[in-house]
Amino acid sequence: MAELPVTQVAVRKKILITLFLFALAFLALTGRLAWIQIVQADQLYEQAWEQWNRSIPTRSPRGSIYDRHGRLLAGSTTVETVVAIPLRIEDSVRTAQLLSPILEMEEEKLLELLTMDLSAIYLKRRVGSEVAQAVRDLKLPGIVFTTEGQRYYPGYTLASQLLGFVGMDQGWGGLEIYYEEYLKGREGRMFFPSDRKGRQIPHDIKRYVPPKEGLDLSLTIDESIQFIVERELARAMLEYQPKQAMIIAADPRTGAILAAAAKPDFDPLNYSEFDPNYWALAPVTDSFEPGSTFKLVTMAAAIEERQFNRNEIFFCSGYANVAGYKIGCWTAGRGHGAINFLQAIQSSCNPAFITLGQRLGKDKLFAYINAFGFGQATGIDYPGEAGGLVFNLSQVGALELATTSFGQGVSVTPLQQIMAVSAMVNGGFLMRPYMVREMRDSEENIVYKREPEVVRQVISRETSRQVAEIMESVIAQGSGRNAAIEGFRIGGKTGTAQKVGPGGAYLPGQFIVSFIGVVPVDDPQFVLYIAVDSATRGAQWGSQIGAPIARRVLMDVVNYLQIPSASAPLQPVEQVEVPDLQGLTVNEAAEQVEVGGLLLRIVGEGQYIVKQTPKAGAKVAQQTQVVVYLSDEQGRVNGAISLPDLRGFTIRETGEILSWLGLNFKAEGSGVAVRQLPESGAEVESGAEIKVYFDSPLEP
């Protein structure tokens, strides 16, 4: 076979190399195409989508909050937000000038926003309908709207500290922040195709990713009980004019919180206008010395350890000697004399409780204190819970054991106290407190349900029965008489604790008075704790302030919850004689009325009582209020008439007080005094007319 010429061989090699290069290039292009079309398809599609499209965020509807019966406590309504799409704005300067007065924003700030390198940006969020319409009327290119949820609270300030409040994008207090992840939902977006200048392409397909609604919360809180509690707190603020007052109520069988509040409080829609110190729920976040309500812990421990005999005689000399110190009883050295231990509890005798603490010893007493949950957070579903403070066992000597046994030297929260007493009366079981019982999605499906949780059993059922029975005797025959309601079995304990200052020293004249109670004692369904901090009007005793507040709350609650009255025949209401209080100081008068189960109300300024109603010697029922007028001179009202503060008094009491001063009285409204003209402190002439406005202390 003839060989090919050299030139033809060279040509053929070039052709083969060329074909090989083309094949290689084809394979490379095919591989690249496969890489783009298959491997990077999703990523490149997203990038292309972002180049072709613009998006506007749409906020998810925030979940609603309901009470235990499905009544709305916090909801959301739809409002509009003004949005700018910078690439579509034709004249940024003119747009800023036109929007500035409507949106109440500086032109410079608007211009900065309008020229930002973003696909869309908020200009003014959650504007009113009038503002939104004014912006629409301008028909400005690149200015569009999106919808957002706006929080609202139907009860205004009702349960404000418990619910918390919402900032621009999330919860910032209370349950609103604690359950933020469940309430907030997921943001949606509206996508639309656009050209290179960001202008929407007409007739092209839009894409809408809807927001996901937040979950709805169903609370353990009962709106009606919450209103009763807050109404009485508002009245207490008028009547006793304290620094703060608080109440927490629970179902002792489950640990479910039925109501919790403190006054002063705030408006959650305008929270920034109120003192941040009152944003939190004080019964959960504040701790302080409990005073005599803590004696129930010592009593329950002593009964469980068989160190308590109600009939055993105890002699109270007015003080107890402990480690070289004299620890006084509240009787200011006079003592209770020879009494049995049941009477010692009814009269809240400090030396008797010191004796019970000594019998228990520090190991056992502090074991029960810890078992009842003191010194540690309860784990309630609310932010910022305080843990309180109790002595470390290694720090406890004879003096610390003595003071702890009657509630001094320890710091506890109202929540801890109410859960401990719940355990004392429910059969001995410490329950975990909680506020949210269910969560539901937008289709009403239950996605979470809370069940009552037993932390531990602290005392036996028999001890629990005895504790409840003794608490009932405190109401019937002891310091809690002013909380009694005829026909109902109520148990309770009063407390008075001197406040501790920042340096650890006790503050003279400043007390936290308290009351804890349960109803009915034979089948506990409702337990509440009340504390009033630094009252400036009235005798600062738990029996004179805490117990009357409790009675008013319980009277409405037993009717609302339809708690049956006792089946035993009702005892006739005891009639007592009003003592002569003229010439006495407030503390002396408080002791006099305390003996008979009466209440003391104070008006005026000064050291001595110069007037009283009812008059001395009158026969009245227990729990009757004795109103007294103070002056610096014994026996008469000062000549110059300086108007007293009448807030919190009834129409009858106000008329009596003004008649003492020789002033004419004009009433408007009904309820308790909420305002007066002239105001308190004003100097008036004898015979002047004083107009007093009466109303409910809590706005509906």
C-alpha positions as CSV (number, residue, x, y, z in Angstrom):
1,M,0.0,0.0,0.0
2,A,1.3,3.4,-1.0
3,E,2.2,5.7,1.8
4,L,0.5,9.1,2.2
5,P,2.4,12.1,1.4
6,V,3.8,14.0,4.4
7,T,1.5,16.9,3.8
8,Q,-1.7,14.8,4.0
9,V,-0.5,13.2,7.2
10,A,0.0,16.6,8.7
11,V,-3.5,17.7,7.7
12,R,-5.1,14.6,9.1
13,K,-3.3,15.1,12.4
14,K,-4.6,18.7,12.5
15,I,-8.1,17.6,11.8
16,L,-7.9,15.0,14.6
17,I,-6.5,17.5,17.1
18,T,-9.2,20.0,16.1
19,L,-12.0,17.4,16.5
20,F,-10.5,16.4,19.9
21,L,-10.4,20.1,21.0
22,F,-14.0,20.6,19.8
23,A,-15.1,17.4,21.7
24,L,-13.3,18.6,24.8
25,A,-14.9,22.0,24.5
26,F,-18.3,20.4,24.0
27,L,-17.8,18.2,27.0
28,A,-16.7,21.2,29.1
29,L,-19.7,23.2,28.0
30,T,-22.0,20.3,28.6
31,G,-20.5,19.8,32.1
32,R,-20.8,23.5,32.8
33,L,-24.4,23.6,31.6
34,A,-25.2,20.5,33.8
35,W,-23.5,22.2,36.8
36,I,-25.6,25.3,36.2
37,Q,-28.8,23.7,35.4
38,I,-28.7,20.9,38.0
39,V,-26.3,21.6,40.8
40,Q,-26.6,25.4,41.0
41,A,-30.1,25.8,39.7
42,D,-31.8,26.7,43.0
43,Q,-29.1,29.1,44.0
44,L,-29.0,30.9,40.7
45,Y,-32.8,31.0,40.5
46,E,-32.9,32.8,43.9
47,Q,-30.3,35.3,42.7
48,A,-32.2,35.9,39.5
49,W,-35.4,36.2,41.4
50,E,-33.8,38.9,43.6
51,Q,-32.6,40.8,40.5
52,W,-36.0,40.6,38.8
53,N,-38.1,41.1,41.8
54,R,-38.7,43.5,44.7
55,S,-40.3,42.5,48.0
56,I,-42.2,44.2,50.8
57,P,-42.4,42.5,54.2
58,T,-45.8,41.8,55.8
59,R,-45.8,41.3,59.5
60,S,-47.5,38.2,61.0
61,P,-50.5,38.8,63.3
62,R,-49.4,38.4,66.9
63,G,-51.1,35.7,68.9
64,S,-53.9,36.9,71.2
65,I,-54.0,36.4,75.0
66,Y,-57.2,35.2,76.7
67,D,-58.2,34.6,80.3
68,R,-59.3,31.1,81.5
69,H,-62.8,31.6,80.2
70,G,-61.8,32.8,76.7
71,R,-62.2,36.6,77.4
72,L,-59.7,38.7,75.4
73,L,-56.9,40.3,77.4
74,A,-54.5,41.3,74.6
75,G,-55.3,41.3,70.9
76,S,-54.0,42.8,67.6
77,T,-55.6,45.0,65.0
78,T,-54.4,45.7,61.5
79,V,-52.7,49.0,60.7
80,E,-50.8,50.3,57.8
81,T,-47.1,51.1,57.5
82,V,-45.6,53.5,54.9
83,V,-42.8,51.8,52.8
84,A,-40.4,53.3,50.2
85,I,-38.9,51.5,47.2
86,P,-35.9,53.7,46.5
87,L,-35.3,52.6,42.8
88,R,-38.9,53.7,41.9
89,I,-38.7,57.1,43.5
90,E,-38.4,59.8,40.7
91,D,-37.6,62.8,42.8
92,S,-36.3,62.0,46.3
93,V,-36.0,65.6,47.5
94,R,-39.6,66.5,46.5
95,T,-40.9,63.3,48.0
96,A,-39.1,64.0,51.3
97,Q,-40.5,67.6,51.3
98,L,-44.1,66.4,50.7
99,L,-44.0,63.5,53.3
100,S,-42.2,65.4,56.1
101,P,-45.3,67.3,57.5
102,I,-47.6,64.3,57.1
103,L,-45.3,61.7,58.7
104,E,-43.9,64.3,61.2
105,M,-40.4,63.4,60.3
106,E,-37.4,65.7,59.4
107,E,-36.8,66.1,55.7
108,E,-33.1,65.2,56.1
109,K,-34.0,61.9,57.8
110,L,-36.5,61.1,55.1
111,L,-34.1,61.9,52.3
112,E,-31.5,59.6,53.8
113,L,-34.0,56.7,53.9
114,L,-35.3,57.4,50.4
115,T,-31.9,57.2,48.9
116,M,-30.7,54.0,50.6
117,D,-29.5,51.1,48.4
118,L,-32.3,48.8,49.5
119,S,-35.1,47.2,47.7
120,A,-37.6,48.5,50.3
121,I,-37.5,50.4,53.6
122,Y,-39.9,51.4,56.3
123,L,-40.6,55.1,56.5
124,K,-43.2,55.3,59.2
125,R,-44.7,52.2,60.9
126,R,-48.2,51.8,62.1
127,V,-49.7,55.0,61.0
128,G,-53.3,56.0,61.6
129,S,-55.9,55.8,58.8
130,E,-55.9,59.6,58.3
131,V,-52.1,59.7,57.8
132,A,-52.2,56.7,55.5
133,Q,-54.9,58.4,53.3
134,A,-53.0,61.7,53.2
135,V,-50.0,59.8,51.9
136,R,-52.1,58.0,49.3
137,D,-53.5,61.2,48.1
138,L,-50.0,62.4,47.1
139,K,-49.7,59.5,44.6
140,L,-45.9,59.5,44.9
141,P,-44.0,57.0,42.8
142,G,-42.1,54.5,45.0
143,I,-44.3,55.0,48.1
144,V,-46.4,52.0,48.9
145,F,-48.0,50.4,52.0
146,T,-47.9,47.2,53.9
147,T,-50.0,46.0,56.8
148,E,-48.8,45.2,60.4
149,G,-50.4,44.2,63.6
150,Q,-51.0,46.8,66.4
151,R,-51.4,45.5,69.9
152,Y,-54.4,46.6,72.0
153,Y,-55.6,45.8,75.5
154,P,-59.3,45.9,76.0
155,G,-59.0,46.3,79.8
156,Y,-56.7,49.3,79.5
157,T,-54.4,48.9,82.5
158,L,-56.0,45.7,83.7
159,A,-53.4,43.0,84.3
160,S,-50.8,45.3,82.6
161,Q,-47.9,44.1,84.7
162,L,-48.9,40.5,84.2
163,L,-49.4,40.8,80.4
164,G,-46.4,43.1,79.8
165,F,-46.2,45.3,76.7
166,V,-45.0,45.1,73.1
167,G,-42.3,47.3,71.5
168,M,-42.1,47.9,67.7
169,D,-41.3,44.3,66.8
170,Q,-41.4,42.2,69.9
171,G,-42.6,41.8,73.5
172,W,-40.7,43.8,76.1
173,G,-42.3,42.8,79.4
174,G,-44.4,40.2,81.2
175,L,-46.0,37.3,79.4
176,E,-45.5,39.2,76.1
177,I,-41.7,38.7,76.3
178,Y,-41.7,35.4,78.2
179,Y,-43.8,33.8,75.4
180,E,-42.3,35.9,72.5
181,E,-41.2,32.9,70.4
182,Y,-44.8,31.6,70.4
183,L,-46.7,34.8,70.1
184,K,-44.7,36.5,67.3
185,G,-45.4,34.1,64.4
186,R,-43.4,34.4,61.2
187,E,-43.0,37.3,58.8
188,G,-44.4,37.1,55.3
189,R,-43.4,39.0,52.1
190,M,-45.1,40.3,48.9
191,F,-42.8,39.8,45.8
192,F,-43.4,41.6,42.5
193,P,-41.3,41.5,39.2
194,S,-39.6,44.8,38.3
195,D,-37.3,46.3,35.6
196,R,-33.8,47.4,36.2
197,K,-35.1,50.7,37.7
198,G,-37.2,48.8,40.2
199,R,-40.5,49.6,38.5
200,Q,-43.2,47.0,38.7
201,I,-43.7,45.1,35.5
202,P,-47.5,45.4,34.7
203,H,-49.5,42.2,34.1
204,D,-46.7,40.0,35.4
205,I,-47.1,37.4,38.1
206,K,-46.8,38.4,41.7
207,R,-45.8,36.1,44.5
208,Y,-47.1,36.3,48.1
209,V,-45.6,34.4,51.0
210,P,-48.2,34.8,53.7
211,P,-47.1,35.4,57.3
212,K,-47.7,32.7,59.9
213,E,-49.8,33.8,62.8
214,G,-48.5,33.5,66.3
215,L,-50.1,31.1,68.8
216,D,-52.9,32.2,71.1
217,L,-52.3,31.9,74.9
218,S,-55.1,30.8,77.3
219,L,-54.2,31.9,80.8
220,T,-55.1,30.6,84.2
221,I,-56.0,34.2,85.1
222,D,-59.7,35.0,85.6
223,E,-60.6,38.4,84.3
224,S,-63.4,38.9,86.8
225,I,-61.1,38.0,89.8
226,Q,-58.4,40.2,88.4
227,F,-60.8,43.1,88.2
228,I,-61.9,42.6,91.8
229,V,-58.3,42.5,93.0
230,E,-57.3,45.6,91.1
231,R,-60.3,47.5,92.2
232,E,-59.4,46.8,95.8
233,L,-55.8,47.7,95.2
234,A,-56.8,51.0,93.7
235,R,-59.1,51.7,96.7
236,A,-56.2,50.8,99.1
237,M,-54.0,53.3,97.3
238,L,-56.6,56.0,98.0
239,E,-57.5,54.8,101.5
240,Y,-54.0,54.2,103.0
241,Q,-51.8,56.1,100.5
242,P,-48.9,53.6,100.6
243,K,-45.8,53.5,98.3
244,Q,-47.2,50.3,96.7
245,A,-49.9,47.6,97.2
246,M,-50.0,44.1,95.7
247,I,-52.2,41.0,95.6
248,I,-51.7,37.5,94.2
249,A,-54.4,34.8,94.2
250,A,-54.2,31.1,93.2
251,D,-56.1,27.8,93.2
252,P,-54.3,25.9,96.0
253,R,-55.3,22.6,94.4
254,T,-53.4,23.1,91.1
255,G,-51.0,26.1,91.5
256,A,-52.9,28.0,88.8
257,I,-52.6,31.8,89.3
258,L,-56.0,33.3,89.2
259,A,-55.0,37.0,89.6
260,A,-51.9,39.0,90.3
261,A,-51.4,42.7,90.4
262,A,-49.7,45.7,92.0
263,K,-50.4,49.4,92.2
264,P,-49.2,51.7,90.9
265,D,-49.2,50.1,87.4
266,F,-49.0,51.4,83.9
267,D,-50.8,51.7,80.5
268,P,-49.2,49.0,78.2
269,L,-49.9,51.1,75.1
270,N,-48.0,54.1,76.6
271,Y,-45.5,52.3,78.8
272,S,-42.7,54.8,78.2
273,E,-44.7,57.5,80.0
274,F,-44.7,55.5,83.3
275,D,-42.1,54.7,85.9
276,P,-40.2,51.6,84.8
277,N,-40.1,50.4,88.4
278,Y,-43.8,49.6,88.1
279,W,-43.6,47.6,84.8
280,A,-42.9,44.3,86.5
281,L,-45.3,42.2,88.5
282,A,-44.2,42.8,92.1
283,P,-45.8,39.7,93.7
284,V,-43.4,37.7,91.5
285,T,-40.3,39.9,91.2
286,D,-40.1,41.6,94.6
287,S,-38.9,40.0,97.9
288,F,-39.0,41.4,101.4
289,E,-39.2,40.3,105.0
290,P,-42.6,38.5,105.5
291,G,-43.2,39.1,109.2
292,S,-45.9,37.1,110.9
293,T,-47.4,35.4,107.8
294,F,-44.1,33.4,107.9
295,K,-45.1,32.0,111.3
296,L,-47.3,29.5,109.5
297,V,-44.1,27.7,108.3
298,T,-42.9,27.3,111.9
299,M,-46.3,26.2,113.0
300,A,-46.7,23.6,110.2
301,A,-43.3,22.2,110.9
302,A,-43.9,22.0,114.6
303,I,-47.2,20.2,114.1
304,E,-45.6,17.8,111.6
305,E,-42.7,17.1,114.0
306,R,-45.1,16.8,117.0
307,Q,-43.6,19.7,118.8
308,F,-46.9,21.6,119.1
309,N,-49.7,21.1,121.6
310,R,-52.4,23.7,121.2
311,N,-53.5,23.3,124.9
312,E,-50.0,23.6,126.4
313,I,-49.7,26.8,128.5
314,F,-47.1,29.3,127.5
315,F,-46.2,32.5,129.4
316,C,-45.3,35.6,127.4
317,S,-43.5,38.2,129.5
318,G,-43.2,40.5,126.5
319,Y,-39.9,39.4,125.3
320,A,-37.6,36.4,124.9
321,N,-33.9,36.2,125.9
322,V,-31.8,34.7,123.1
323,A,-28.0,34.7,123.0
324,G,-27.8,37.8,125.3
325,Y,-30.5,39.7,123.3
326,K,-34.0,40.6,124.3
327,I,-36.4,39.9,121.4
328,G,-39.6,41.7,122.1
329,C,-43.2,40.7,121.3
330,W,-45.3,43.1,119.3
331,T,-47.1,44.1,122.5
332,A,-44.2,46.5,123.1
333,G,-43.0,44.7,126.3
334,R,-46.4,44.2,128.0
335,G,-46.6,40.6,127.0
336,H,-49.6,38.3,126.6
337,G,-49.2,36.6,130.0
338,A,-50.3,33.0,130.5
339,I,-51.9,31.7,127.3
340,N,-52.0,28.4,125.5
341,F,-50.2,27.8,122.2
342,L,-53.4,28.1,120.2
343,Q,-54.0,31.5,121.7
344,A,-50.4,32.4,121.1
345,I,-50.9,31.7,117.4
346,Q,-54.2,33.6,117.3
347,S,-52.5,36.6,118.9
348,S,-49.2,36.2,116.9
349,C,-47.0,36.0,119.9
350,N,-43.3,36.2,118.9
351,P,-41.8,34.5,122.0
352,A,-44.1,31.5,121.5
353,F,-42.9,31.0,117.9
354,I,-39.3,31.4,119.1
355,T,-40.0,28.5,121.5
356,L,-41.4,26.4,118.7
357,G,-38.3,27.2,116.5
358,Q,-36.0,26.2,119.3
359,R,-37.8,22.9,119.8
360,L,-37.4,22.2,116.1
361,G,-33.8,23.2,115.9
362,K,-32.1,24.8,113.0
363,D,-31.7,21.7,110.9
364,K,-35.4,20.7,110.9
365,L,-36.8,24.3,110.7
366,F,-34.7,25.2,107.7
367,A,-35.4,21.8,106.1
368,Y,-39.1,22.7,106.1
369,I,-38.3,26.3,104.9
370,N,-36.5,24.8,101.9
371,A,-39.1,22.1,101.4
372,F,-41.9,24.8,101.2
373,G,-39.9,26.5,98.4
374,F,-38.4,29.5,100.1
375,G,-34.9,30.7,99.0
376,Q,-35.4,29.4,95.4
377,A,-37.4,30.4,92.4
378,T,-40.7,28.6,91.9
379,G,-40.2,28.2,88.2
380,I,-43.3,30.2,87.3
381,D,-43.7,31.2,83.6
382,Y,-43.0,34.9,84.1
383,P,-39.7,36.8,83.6
384,G,-37.6,38.1,86.4
385,E,-38.8,36.0,89.2
386,A,-37.0,36.7,92.5
387,G,-35.7,33.8,94.6
388,G,-35.7,35.5,97.9
389,L,-33.0,34.9,100.6
390,V,-32.8,32.6,103.6
391,F,-29.9,31.9,105.8
392,N,-27.3,29.3,104.8
393,L,-27.5,26.7,107.5
394,S,-23.8,27.3,108.4
395,Q,-24.7,30.9,109.2
396,V,-27.6,30.1,111.6
397,G,-26.9,30.6,115.2
398,A,-29.3,30.9,118.1
399,L,-30.3,34.5,117.2
400,E,-30.9,33.7,113.5
401,L,-33.0,30.6,114.4
402,A,-35.1,32.8,116.8
403,T,-35.7,35.6,114.3
404,T,-36.4,33.3,111.4
405,S,-39.1,31.4,113.4
406,F,-41.3,34.5,113.4
407,G,-40.4,35.9,109.9
408,Q,-37.6,38.3,110.5
409,G,-34.2,38.1,108.8
410,V,-35.4,36.2,105.7
411,S,-36.6,37.6,102.4
412,V,-39.4,35.9,100.5
413,T,-41.7,36.7,97.6
414,P,-45.5,36.9,97.8
415,L,-45.6,34.1,95.2
416,Q,-43.5,31.8,97.4
417,Q,-45.7,32.6,100.4
418,I,-48.9,31.8,98.5
419,M,-47.6,28.5,97.2
420,A,-46.3,27.5,100.6
421,V,-49.7,28.2,102.2
422,S,-51.4,26.4,99.4
423,A,-49.3,23.4,100.3
424,M,-50.3,23.8,104.0
425,V,-54.0,23.6,103.3
426,N,-54.3,21.3,100.2
427,G,-53.1,18.1,101.9
428,G,-49.4,19.0,102.0
429,F,-48.5,19.2,98.3
430,L,-46.3,22.0,97.0
431,M,-47.5,22.8,93.5
432,R,-45.6,24.5,90.7
433,P,-47.3,27.8,89.9
434,Y,-48.2,28.7,86.3
435,M,-50.0,31.3,84.3
436,V,-50.5,29.8,80.8
437,R,-52.6,26.6,80.6
438,E,-53.0,26.2,76.8
439,M,-51.6,27.4,73.5
440,R,-53.7,27.2,70.3
441,D,-52.9,27.8,66.6
442,S,-55.0,29.9,64.2
443,E,-57.2,26.9,63.6
444,E,-58.0,26.5,67.3
445,N,-55.9,23.3,67.6
446,I,-54.3,22.8,71.0
447,V,-50.6,22.7,70.5
448,Y,-49.6,22.8,74.2
449,K,-51.5,22.1,77.4
450,R,-50.2,22.6,80.9
451,E,-51.1,20.1,83.6
452,P,-50.8,20.8,87.4
453,E,-47.4,19.7,88.7
454,V,-46.6,18.5,92.2
455,V,-43.1,19.5,93.3
456,R,-43.1,17.5,96.5
457,Q,-45.2,16.6,99.5
458,V,-44.0,18.7,102.5
459,I,-46.4,17.8,105.3
460,S,-49.0,15.1,105.9
461,R,-52.7,15.4,105.2
462,E,-53.4,15.4,108.9
463,T,-51.0,18.2,109.5
464,S,-52.6,20.1,106.6
465,R,-56.0,19.7,108.2
466,Q,-54.8,21.0,111.5
467,V,-53.0,24.0,109.9
468,A,-56.2,25.0,108.1
469,E,-58.3,24.6,111.3
470,I,-55.9,26.8,113.3
471,M,-55.9,29.4,110.5
472,E,-59.7,29.5,110.7
473,S,-59.4,30.2,114.5
474,V,-57.1,33.2,113.7
475,I,-60.0,34.6,111.7
476,A,-62.7,33.7,114.1
477,Q,-60.9,34.7,117.4
478,G,-57.5,36.2,116.6
479,S,-55.8,39.0,114.7
480,G,-57.6,38.2,111.5
481,R,-61.1,39.0,112.7
482,N,-61.4,41.9,110.3
483,A,-61.2,39.5,107.3
484,A,-64.2,37.3,108.6
485,I,-67.3,37.0,106.4
486,E,-70.4,35.7,108.1
487,G,-71.3,32.3,107.0
488,F,-68.0,31.4,105.3
489,R,-65.1,29.3,106.7
490,I,-62.1,31.5,106.1
491,G,-58.6,30.8,107.3
492,G,-55.8,33.4,107.5
493,K,-52.9,35.1,109.1
494,T,-51.9,38.7,109.4
495,G,-48.3,40.1,109.2
496,T,-46.4,43.3,109.9
497,A,-42.8,43.6,109.0
498,Q,-40.5,46.6,109.4
499,K,-38.8,47.5,106.1
500,V,-35.1,47.0,105.6
501,G,-33.1,49.8,104.0
502,P,-30.4,49.5,101.4
503,G,-27.7,49.2,104.1
504,G,-29.5,46.4,105.9
505,A,-30.8,48.6,108.7
506,Y,-34.5,48.8,109.5
507,L,-36.3,52.0,108.3
508,P,-38.1,53.8,111.2
509,G,-41.8,54.1,110.7
510,Q,-41.9,52.1,107.4
511,F,-43.7,48.7,107.4
512,I,-45.0,46.2,105.0
513,V,-48.3,44.9,106.3
514,S,-49.8,41.8,104.9
515,F,-52.5,39.1,105.0
516,I,-52.7,35.6,103.6
517,G,-56.0,33.8,103.6
518,V,-57.8,30.7,102.2
519,V,-61.5,29.9,101.6
520,P,-63.2,27.6,102.4
521,V,-60.9,25.9,104.9
522,D,-62.6,22.5,104.6
523,D,-62.3,22.4,100.8
524,P,-59.7,25.1,99.8
525,Q,-60.5,26.6,96.4
526,F,-59.0,30.1,96.7
527,V,-55.9,31.5,98.4
528,L,-54.7,35.1,98.3
529,Y,-51.9,37.2,99.7
530,I,-52.0,40.9,100.2
531,A,-49.1,43.3,101.0
532,V,-49.2,47.1,101.5
533,D,-45.9,48.8,101.5
534,S,-45.3,51.9,103.7
535,A,-48.9,53.1,104.3
536,T,-49.0,56.8,105.3
537,R,-52.6,56.8,106.5
538,G,-53.9,54.4,109.1
539,A,-52.4,52.0,111.7
540,Q,-49.7,50.0,110.0
541,W,-50.9,46.6,111.2
542,G,-51.8,43.7,109.0
543,S,-55.1,43.4,111.0
544,Q,-56.0,47.0,110.3
545,I,-55.0,47.2,106.6
546,G,-54.4,43.8,105.1
547,A,-57.4,42.0,106.7
548,P,-60.1,44.6,105.6
549,I,-58.8,44.5,102.0
550,A,-58.9,40.7,102.1
551,R,-62.5,40.8,103.3
552,R,-63.7,43.0,100.5
553,V,-61.9,40.8,97.9
554,L,-63.2,37.5,99.4
555,M,-66.8,38.8,99.7
556,D,-66.9,39.2,95.9
557,V,-64.9,36.1,95.1
558,V,-67.0,33.7,97.1
559,N,-70.1,35.0,95.3
560,Y,-68.4,34.9,91.9
561,L,-67.0,31.4,92.3
562,Q,-70.3,30.3,94.0
563,I,-68.5,28.9,97.0
564,P,-71.2,27.5,99.3
565,S,-71.5,28.9,102.8
566,A,-70.9,26.8,105.8
567,S,-73.5,24.1,106.6
568,A,-73.2,24.7,110.3
569,P,-75.7,27.2,112.0
570,L,-74.4,30.7,111.6
571,Q,-73.2,32.4,114.8
572,P,-74.8,35.7,115.6
573,V,-72.7,38.8,114.8
574,E,-70.9,39.9,118.0
575,Q,-71.7,43.3,119.2
576,V,-68.8,45.3,120.8
577,E,-68.5,48.6,122.6
578,V,-66.6,51.4,120.9
579,P,-63.8,52.5,123.2
580,D,-63.1,56.1,124.1
581,L,-60.1,57.1,121.8
582,Q,-60.0,60.8,122.4
583,G,-56.6,61.9,123.7
584,L,-54.8,58.8,122.5
585,T,-52.1,58.4,120.0
586,V,-52.7,56.4,116.8
587,N,-50.8,53.3,118.1
588,E,-52.6,53.4,121.5
589,A,-56.0,53.7,119.7
590,A,-55.0,50.8,117.3
591,E,-54.5,48.5,120.2
592,Q,-57.8,49.5,121.7
593,V,-59.9,48.8,118.6
594,E,-57.9,45.6,117.8
595,V,-59.1,44.0,121.0
596,G,-62.7,44.4,119.9
597,G,-62.1,43.5,116.3
598,L,-62.8,47.0,115.1
599,L,-61.1,49.0,112.3
600,L,-59.3,52.4,112.7
601,R,-59.4,55.1,110.0
602,I,-57.4,58.2,110.4
603,V,-58.0,61.7,109.0
604,G,-56.1,64.9,109.7
605,E,-52.5,65.5,110.9
606,G,-51.2,65.5,114.4
607,Q,-50.3,63.4,117.4
608,Y,-53.6,63.0,119.3
609,I,-57.1,62.0,118.5
610,V,-59.6,64.7,119.2
611,K,-62.8,63.4,117.4
612,Q,-64.2,60.0,116.7
613,T,-67.2,58.3,115.1
614,P,-69.0,56.2,116.2
615,K,-68.8,57.8,119.6
616,A,-67.4,56.1,122.7
617,G,-69.8,53.6,124.3
618,A,-71.8,52.9,121.1
619,K,-72.6,49.2,120.5
620,V,-71.5,48.2,117.0
621,A,-70.8,45.0,115.1
622,Q,-67.2,43.7,114.8
623,Q,-65.4,45.1,111.8
624,T,-67.1,48.4,112.2
625,Q,-64.8,51.3,111.1
626,V,-64.0,53.9,113.7
627,V,-63.0,57.2,112.0
628,V,-60.8,59.5,114.1
629,Y,-59.5,63.0,113.6
630,L,-56.0,64.0,114.6
631,S,-54.6,67.3,116.0
632,D,-51.4,68.4,117.6
633,E,-53.3,69.7,120.6
634,Q,-55.3,67.4,122.9
635,G,-59.0,68.0,123.2
636,R,-59.8,70.2,120.3
637,V,-59.5,70.7,116.5
638,N,-57.0,73.4,115.5
639,G,-58.5,76.8,114.8
640,A,-57.0,77.2,111.3
641,I,-58.8,74.8,109.0
642,S,-56.5,72.9,106.7
643,L,-58.4,70.6,104.5
644,P,-57.6,66.9,105.1
645,D,-57.2,64.4,102.3
646,L,-60.6,62.8,101.9
647,R,-59.8,60.3,99.2
648,G,-61.0,56.7,100.1
649,F,-63.7,57.7,102.5
650,T,-67.4,57.0,102.0
651,I,-70.0,59.7,101.7
652,R,-71.1,59.1,105.3
653,E,-67.6,59.3,106.6
654,T,-66.8,62.4,104.6
655,G,-69.9,64.2,105.8
656,E,-69.0,63.4,109.4
657,I,-65.4,64.6,109.0
658,L,-66.4,67.9,107.4
659,S,-69.0,68.5,110.0
660,W,-66.3,68.2,112.7
661,L,-64.5,71.0,111.0
662,G,-67.6,73.2,110.6
663,L,-67.6,72.9,106.8
664,N,-70.4,72.4,104.4
665,F,-70.4,69.3,102.3
666,K,-71.5,68.8,98.7
667,A,-71.3,65.3,97.3
668,E,-71.3,64.2,93.6
669,G,-71.4,60.6,92.5
670,S,-71.3,57.4,94.7
671,G,-68.7,55.0,96.0
672,V,-65.6,56.4,97.7
673,A,-64.0,59.8,97.5
674,V,-61.6,60.2,94.6
675,R,-61.3,64.0,94.3
676,Q,-62.1,67.1,96.2
677,L,-62.3,70.8,95.7
678,P,-60.5,72.6,97.2
679,E,-57.7,70.1,97.3
680,S,-56.2,68.7,100.5
681,G,-53.9,71.1,102.4
682,A,-55.9,74.2,101.3
683,E,-56.7,76.7,104.0
684,V,-60.4,77.5,104.2
685,E,-62.7,79.5,106.4
686,S,-65.3,78.0,108.7
687,G,-68.6,77.4,106.8
688,A,-66.9,77.0,103.4
689,E,-68.4,74.5,100.9
690,I,-66.3,71.5,100.1
691,K,-67.2,69.6,96.9
692,V,-66.2,65.9,96.9
693,Y,-66.5,63.6,94.0
694,F,-67.2,59.9,94.6
695,D,-66.6,57.0,92.2
696,S,-65.1,53.5,91.9
697,P,-61.4,53.8,92.4
698,L,-60.7,51.6,89.3
699,E,-61.8,52.7,85.8
700,P,-64.0,50.0,84.1
